[in-house]
Amino acid sequence: MNDVTKSVVLDAKLNKADVHPMAGKPWMGFDATTTLLRSDFNVGAFAPAVSDAVEVRISVEAMKAD
């Protein structure tokens, strides 16, 4: 972001791994979260009026490809 590259650690949680009821293929869903600091990416303007911390939430469902 903003020409800055940083590694991020995601806190991931498996919600379910099963066979998809309609497709009959292995399927799973999970959620992941992390918190980024805007100032780490040189976009910390207006802090502290605007929070420096930004929570990122990712939800994914994936099915095995053929």
C-alpha positions in Angstrom: 0.0 0.0 0.0 1.4 3.4 -0.9 4.6 1.8 -2.2 5.3 0.1 1.1 5.5 -3.7 1.4 5.2 -5.4 4.8 4.5 -8.9 5.9 1.2 -9.5 7.7 0.3 -12.2 10.1 -3.3 -13.4 9.8 -5.2 -14.9 12.7 -7.2 -17.6 10.8 -10.1 -19.7 12.1 -11.4 -22.8 10.2 -15.2 -22.5 10.3 -16.1 -25.8 8.6 -14.5 -28.5 6.3 -16.9 -30.9 4.7 -18.3 -32.1 1.4 -20.3 -29.4 -0.5 -24.0 -30.5 -0.4 -24.7 -29.6 -4.0 -21.3 -30.1 -5.8 -20.2 -33.2 -3.8 -16.6 -31.9 -3.6 -14.4 -31.1 -0.6 -15.2 -27.6 0.6 -14.1 -25.4 3.5 -14.7 -22.0 4.9 -12.6 -19.8 7.2 -12.2 -16.3 8.6 -9.0 -14.4 9.1 -8.3 -11.1 10.8 -5.4 -8.7 11.3 -4.8 -5.1 12.3 -2.8 -2.7 10.1 -1.4 0.6 11.2 -2.0 3.3 8.7 1.3 5.0 9.8 3.3 1.9 8.8 2.2 2.6 5.2 2.7 6.4 5.2 -1.0 7.1 5.3 -1.2 8.3 8.9 -2.6 11.7 8.1 -5.1 13.2 10.5 -4.1 10.8 13.4 -5.2 10.8 16.1 -8.5 12.3 14.9 -8.7 9.3 12.5 -7.6 6.0 14.1 -4.2 4.7 13.0 -5.3 1.1 13.5 -7.4 -0.5 10.7 -9.0 -3.9 11.3 -9.0 -6.2 8.3 -11.5 -9.1 8.1 -11.4 -11.8 5.4 -14.0 -14.5 4.9 -13.3 -17.2 2.3 -15.2 -20.3 1.1 -13.2 -22.6 -1.2 -14.0 -25.8 -3.1 -11.5 -28.3 -4.5 -10.9 -27.6 -8.2 -11.2 -30.4 -10.8 
